Amino acid sequence: MKLSPREQAAHCSVDNKLESYHYINKQGYIDKIRAAGDRVFLDSGAFSAFTLGKEVDIDAYCDYIHRNADIIEFASVLDGIGDPQKTYRNQLYMESKGTRPLPCFHYGEDERYLDWYIAHYEYITIGGMVPISTPQLIHWLDRIWEKYLCDSSGIPRLKVHGFGLTSERLMKRYPWYSVDSSSWVQIGAHGNIFMPEFGTLAFSTQSPNAKVENQHINTLPPILRGRVESELVRQGFDPDRLKEVTYARWAYNAWAYAELGRSMEQKPFRFDNGQQELFG
């Protein structure tokens, strides 16, 4: 089913798109991206390949970056999964091949690697966070933001990208320069939409929560349901399509997360470890 004009506009309004080399390593995919006029943040796809028992060819990855430099805004280093020394060696090797990948420091790695990346780069990435619980991440991220990534006033020393950061709480707690998340796809596929004002809401008529009181748009109190639907209409979206069409939910969620990011750009760009909780 085709997107409505508003849904198409919502999808096109997302300025920054992350793509995984593991999934778009065929030239045809990137030709479509080029035709759409998009520029991408290219992830090496090392973790996806690793989970499938495959390995990314580093020379092919470098060649791909060179051939498509016109549409690749940034490219990440090819990670050595579970091996920070390999990630470091890959960084230097890719640079010797004429690319300038963003280095990656992973959860739990020896912090001497992070120290070195901070000293030599203006933009780095933090990975390995997806399987870690939010409380554990807060404990770890508080430490590295305070000790390494920010100066004494809480201002970032450099640009930092957070890979796979799905928690709104973590997005807002730290002064990331950029983050990526697949939540907009996942929650849409599961029949939900994300509204910053209301959180994640079950919307699909096929949702298991469709008949559970206060767990679905149709079972919310009438006043709250009216507020939600009125806000969607005000934004130009059709609540009925969001209930029935997965692609419509994807387009809406992509737009909603981008709007969340834009709203965060207006806030003070600093980390204050005295703020133990941002949400009650």
One Martini backbone bead per residue (centre of mass of N, CA, C, O) as a GRO file, in nm:
protein
  280
    1MET     BB    1   0.097   0.035   0.021
    2LYS     BB    2   0.066   0.358  -0.006
    3LEU     BB    3   0.153   0.660   0.073
    4SER     BB    4   0.067   0.937   0.182
    5PRO     BB    5   0.151   1.258   0.148
    6ARG     BB    6   0.213   1.296   0.453
    7GLU     BB    7   0.390   1.041   0.484
    8GLN     BB    8   0.599   1.118   0.276
    9ALA     BB    9   0.684   1.383   0.412
   10ALA     BB   10   0.773   1.255   0.677
   11HIS     BB   11   0.998   1.078   0.561
   12CYS     BB   12   1.155   1.318   0.413
   13SER     BB   13   1.210   1.489   0.689
   14VAL     BB   14   1.440   1.298   0.739
   15ASP     BB   15   1.767   1.387   0.740
   16ASN     BB   16   1.884   1.124   0.896
   17LYS     BB   17   2.039   0.816   0.779
   18LEU     BB   18   2.080   0.481   0.869
   19GLU     BB   19   2.307   0.235   0.733
   20SER     BB   20   2.384  -0.102   0.652
   21TYR     BB   21   2.621  -0.275   0.487
   22HIS     BB   22   2.497  -0.558   0.522
   23TYR     BB   23   2.223  -0.458   0.356
   24ILE     BB   24   2.374  -0.238   0.126
   25ASN     BB   25   2.617  -0.387  -0.056
   26LYS     BB   26   2.448  -0.333  -0.294
   27GLN     BB   27   2.431  -0.104  -0.542
   28GLY     BB   28   2.122  -0.079  -0.574
   29TYR     BB   29   2.060   0.051  -0.300
   30ILE     BB   30   2.235   0.314  -0.335
   31ASP     BB   31   2.094   0.412  -0.590
   32LYS     BB   32   1.826   0.472  -0.447
   33ILE     BB   33   1.940   0.677  -0.250
   34ARG     BB   34   2.046   0.870  -0.465
   35ALA     BB   35   1.770   0.921  -0.609
   36ALA     BB   36   1.647   1.047  -0.332
   37GLY     BB   37   1.879   1.244  -0.203
   38ASP     BB   38   2.043   1.096   0.007
   39ARG     BB   39   2.217   1.084   0.321
   40VAL     BB   40   2.452   0.876   0.504
   41PHE     BB   41   2.499   0.664   0.778
   42LEU     BB   42   2.756   0.423   0.791
   43ASP     BB   43   2.738   0.102   0.886
   44SER     BB   44   2.921  -0.192   0.888
   45GLY     BB   45   2.762  -0.458   1.009
   46ALA     BB   46   2.922  -0.649   1.205
   47PHE     BB   47   2.705  -0.757   1.401
   48SER     BB   48   2.513  -0.883   1.197
   49ALA     BB   49   2.723  -1.076   1.080
   50PHE     BB   50   2.801  -1.218   1.344
   51THR     BB   51   2.513  -1.344   1.404
   52LEU     BB   52   2.554  -1.512   1.110
   53GLY     BB   53   2.863  -1.604   1.073
   54LYS     BB   54   3.000  -1.353   0.949
   55GLU     BB   55   3.219  -1.143   0.735
   56VAL     BB   56   3.366  -0.844   0.679
   57ASP     BB   57   3.514  -0.692   0.411
   58ILE     BB   58   3.734  -0.437   0.440
   59ASP     BB   59   3.801  -0.372   0.141
   60ALA     BB   60   3.510  -0.357   0.039
   61TYR     BB   61   3.424  -0.133   0.231
   62CYS     BB   62   3.621   0.082   0.133
   63ASP     BB   63   3.533   0.081  -0.163
   64TYR     BB   64   3.239   0.163  -0.109
   65ILE     BB   65   3.302   0.438   0.012
   66HIS     BB   66   3.442   0.557  -0.236
   67ARG     BB   67   3.208   0.509  -0.452
   68ASN     BB   68   2.992   0.664  -0.223
   69ALA     BB   69   3.082   0.954  -0.113
   70ASP     BB   70   2.839   1.142  -0.207
   71ILE     BB   71   2.628   0.983   0.022
   72ILE     BB   72   2.843   0.975   0.260
   73GLU     BB   73   2.876   1.133   0.550
   74PHE     BB   74   2.929   0.870   0.729
   75ALA     BB   75   3.166   0.623   0.863
   76SER     BB   76   3.226   0.335   1.020
   77VAL     BB   77   3.398   0.123   1.166
   78LEU     BB   78   3.522  -0.194   1.169
   79ASP     BB   79   3.436  -0.409   1.389
   80GLY     BB   80   3.568  -0.595   1.667
   81ILE     BB   81   3.404  -0.827   1.808
   82GLY     BB   82   3.531  -0.831   2.129
   83ASP     BB   83   3.790  -0.649   1.989
   84PRO     BB   84   3.955  -0.359   2.037
   85GLN     BB   85   4.218  -0.408   1.877
   86LYS     BB   86   4.081  -0.461   1.606
   87THR     BB   87   3.937  -0.195   1.581
   88TYR     BB   88   4.195  -0.026   1.583
   89ARG     BB   89   4.327  -0.159   1.335
   90ASN     BB   90   4.097  -0.091   1.139
   91GLN     BB   91   4.124   0.209   1.157
   92LEU     BB   92   4.414   0.229   1.040
   93TYR     BB   93   4.362   0.074   0.778
   94MET     BB   94   4.138   0.255   0.658
   95GLU     BB   95   4.320   0.505   0.650
   96SER     BB   96   4.533   0.376   0.452
   97LYS     BB   97   4.280   0.366   0.229
   98GLY     BB   98   4.143   0.673   0.250
   99THR     BB   99   3.973   0.667   0.498
  100ARG     BB  100   3.738   0.824   0.764
  101PRO     BB  101   3.648   0.678   1.018
  102LEU     BB  102   3.459   0.622   1.286
  103PRO     BB  103   3.517   0.549   1.588
  104CYS     BB  104   3.484   0.267   1.834
  105PHE     BB  105   3.332   0.238   2.153
  106HIS     BB  106   3.268  -0.011   2.397
  107TYR     BB  107   3.113  -0.166   2.620
  108GLY     BB  108   3.365  -0.248   2.865
  109GLU     BB  109   3.613  -0.132   2.769
  110ASP     BB  110   3.912  -0.017   2.759
  111GLU     BB  111   3.967   0.325   2.833
  112ARG     BB  112   4.225   0.375   2.659
  113TYR     BB  113   4.081   0.389   2.391
  114LEU     BB  114   3.910   0.636   2.446
  115ASP     BB  115   4.140   0.828   2.505
  116TRP     BB  116   4.264   0.809   2.219
  117TYR     BB  117   4.021   0.902   2.051
  118ILE     BB  118   3.989   1.180   2.182
  119ALA     BB  119   4.285   1.280   2.096
  120HIS     BB  120   4.224   1.213   1.754
  121TYR     BB  121   3.912   1.302   1.756
  122GLU     BB  122   3.589   1.473   1.681
  123TYR     BB  123   3.441   1.187   1.615
  124ILE     BB  124   3.248   0.941   1.786
  125THR     BB  125   3.159   0.608   1.897
  126ILE     BB  126   2.900   0.419   2.070
  127GLY     BB  127   2.882   0.076   2.167
  128GLY     BB  128   2.725  -0.216   2.297
  129MET     BB  129   2.420  -0.132   2.432
  130VAL     BB  130   2.169  -0.305   2.361
  131PRO     BB  131   2.194  -0.553   2.595
  132ILE     BB  132   2.179  -0.326   2.806
  133SER     BB  133   2.068  -0.198   3.072
  134THR     BB  134   1.974   0.104   3.180
  135PRO     BB  135   2.108   0.109   3.463
  136GLN     BB  136   2.388   0.022   3.358
  137LEU     BB  137   2.426   0.254   3.156
  138ILE     BB  138   2.413   0.487   3.351
  139HIS     BB  139   2.657   0.409   3.518
  140TRP     BB  140   2.858   0.415   3.272
  141LEU     BB  141   2.789   0.687   3.129
  142ASP     BB  142   2.838   0.876   3.359
  143ARG     BB  143   3.140   0.819   3.372
  144ILE     BB  144   3.236   0.884   3.074
  145TRP     BB  145   3.121   1.167   3.057
  146GLU     BB  146   3.266   1.287   3.306
  147LYS     BB  147   3.572   1.182   3.254
  148TYR     BB  148   3.591   1.216   2.914
  149LEU     BB  149   3.356   1.379   2.731
  150CYS     BB  150   3.378   1.608   2.948
  151ASP     BB  151   3.407   1.880   3.103
  152SER     BB  152   3.374   2.050   3.405
  153SER     BB  153   3.089   2.181   3.275
  154GLY     BB  154   2.960   1.950   3.066
  155ILE     BB  155   3.107   1.985   2.800
  156PRO     BB  156   3.177   1.861   2.515
  157ARG     BB  157   3.480   1.767   2.352
  158LEU     BB  158   3.294   1.608   2.143
  159LYS     BB  159   3.157   1.405   1.917
  160VAL     BB  160   2.866   1.181   1.981
  161HIS     BB  161   2.765   0.851   1.902
  162GLY     BB  162   2.471   0.643   1.948
  163PHE     BB  163   2.425   0.313   1.928
  164GLY     BB  164   2.117   0.185   1.968
  165LEU     BB  165   1.928   0.420   2.098
  166THR     BB  166   1.605   0.355   2.250
  167SER     BB  167   1.617   0.552   2.493
  168GLU     BB  168   1.486   0.845   2.592
  169ARG     BB  169   1.637   0.878   2.857
  170LEU     BB  170   1.927   0.857   2.725
  171MET     BB  171   1.903   1.080   2.519
  172LYS     BB  172   1.848   1.314   2.747
  173ARG     BB  173   2.095   1.278   2.954
  174TYR     BB  174   2.286   1.328   2.702
  175PRO     BB  175   2.522   1.508   2.477
  176TRP     BB  176   2.455   1.417   2.200
  177TYR     BB  177   2.500   1.450   1.859
  178SER     BB  178   2.411   1.141   1.800
  179VAL     BB  179   2.159   0.896   1.702
  180ASP     BB  180   2.029   0.556   1.690
  181SER     BB  181   1.716   0.385   1.584
  182SER     BB  182   1.466   0.105   1.550
  183SER     BB  183   1.195   0.171   1.696
  184TRP     BB  184   1.011   0.276   1.464
  185VAL     BB  185   0.989  -0.010   1.341
  186GLN     BB  186   0.918  -0.200   1.576
  187ILE     BB  187   0.661  -0.058   1.688
  188GLY     BB  188   0.509  -0.057   1.419
  189ALA     BB  189   0.506  -0.372   1.376
  190HIS     BB  190   0.351  -0.389   1.674
  191GLY     BB  191   0.119  -0.148   1.651
  192ASN     BB  192   0.278   0.124   1.711
  193ILE     BB  193   0.321   0.450   1.854
  194PHE     BB  194   0.505   0.763   1.883
  195MET     BB  195   0.450   1.008   2.150
  196PRO     BB  196   0.596   1.240   2.338
  197GLU     BB  197   0.332   1.308   2.512
  198PHE     BB  198   0.243   0.969   2.551
  199GLY     BB  199   0.416   0.773   2.408
  200THR     BB  200   0.349   0.442   2.373
  201LEU     BB  201   0.097   0.325   2.137
  202ALA     BB  202  -0.160   0.129   2.077
  203PHE     BB  203  -0.321   0.089   1.733
  204SER     BB  204  -0.376  -0.170   1.622
  205THR     BB  205  -0.638  -0.389   1.549
  206GLN     BB  206  -0.422  -0.646   1.599
  207SER     BB  207  -0.369  -0.601   1.880
  208PRO     BB  208  -0.352  -0.759   2.186
  209ASN     BB  209  -0.460  -0.469   2.326
  210ALA     BB  210  -0.745  -0.391   2.193
  211LYS     BB  211  -0.918  -0.504   2.475
  212VAL     BB  212  -0.745  -0.343   2.678
  213GLU     BB  213  -0.759  -0.148   2.932
  214ASN     BB  214  -0.554   0.128   2.862
  215GLN     BB  215  -0.379  -0.031   2.599
  216HIS     BB  216  -0.550   0.138   2.382
  217ILE     BB  217  -0.690   0.368   2.191
  218ASN     BB  218  -0.988   0.227   2.222
  219THR     BB  219  -0.942   0.207   2.568
  220LEU     BB  220  -0.943   0.484   2.631
  221PRO     BB  221  -1.036   0.748   2.755
  222PRO     BB  222  -1.215   0.970   2.578
  223ILE     BB  223  -1.043   1.222   2.635
  224LEU     BB  224  -0.766   1.101   2.562
  225ARG     BB  225  -0.834   1.000   2.283
  226GLY     BB  226  -0.906   1.278   2.171
  227ARG     BB  227  -0.627   1.406   2.209
  228VAL     BB  228  -0.468   1.216   2.030
  229GLU     BB  229  -0.632   1.245   1.762
  230SER     BB  230  -0.613   1.553   1.742
  231GLU     BB  231  -0.305   1.565   1.718
  232LEU     BB  232  -0.279   1.399   1.460
  233VAL     BB  233  -0.452   1.582   1.284
  234ARG     BB  234  -0.284   1.839   1.327
  235GLN     BB  235  -0.028   1.683   1.188
  236GLY     BB  236  -0.181   1.517   0.931
  237PHE     BB  237  -0.300   1.251   1.042
  238ASP     BB  238  -0.451   0.922   1.016
  239PRO     BB  239  -0.574   0.719   1.254
  240ASP     BB  240  -0.686   0.485   1.073
  241ARG     BB  241  -0.419   0.420   0.927
  242LEU     BB  242  -0.256   0.356   1.185
  243LYS     BB  243  -0.434   0.100   1.246
  244GLU     BB  244  -0.384  -0.055   0.943
  245VAL     BB  245  -0.084   0.068   0.859
  246THR     BB  246   0.242   0.008   0.884
  247TYR     BB  247   0.370   0.229   0.700
  248ALA     BB  248   0.235   0.462   0.848
  249ARG     BB  249   0.374   0.415   1.120
  250TRP     BB  250   0.662   0.445   1.019
  251ALA     BB  251   0.640   0.734   0.919
  252TYR     BB  252   0.550   0.856   1.182
  253ASN     BB  253   0.786   0.759   1.366
  254ALA     BB  254   1.014   0.892   1.214
  255TRP     BB  255   0.908   1.177   1.263
  256ALA     BB  256   0.885   1.172   1.576
  257TYR     BB  257   1.188   1.120   1.633
  258ALA     BB  258   1.289   1.370   1.485
  259GLU     BB  259   1.136   1.570   1.666
  260LEU     BB  260   1.278   1.492   1.923
  261GLY     BB  261   1.560   1.575   1.827
  262ARG     BB  262   1.493   1.874   1.775
  263SER     BB  263   1.411   1.939   2.069
  264MET     BB  264   1.694   1.867   2.193
  265GLU     BB  265   1.860   2.095   2.043
  266GLN     BB  266   1.730   2.328   2.241
  267LYS     BB  267   1.902   2.223   2.463
  268PRO     BB  268   2.131   2.199   2.680
  269PHE     BB  269   2.480   2.109   2.602
  270ARG     BB  270   2.488   1.906   2.878
  271PHE     BB  271   2.631   1.746   3.169
  272ASP     BB  272   2.449   1.647   3.477
  273ASN     BB  273   2.515   1.439   3.748
  274GLY     BB  274   2.294   1.562   3.946
  275GLN     BB  275   2.088   1.426   3.746
  276GLN     BB  276   1.945   1.133   3.829
  277GLU     BB  277   1.657   1.239   3.719
  278LEU     BB  278   1.426   1.309   3.436
  279PHE     BB  279   1.205   1.101   3.543
  280GLY     BB  280   0.916   1.020   3.739
   0.00000   0.00000   0.00000
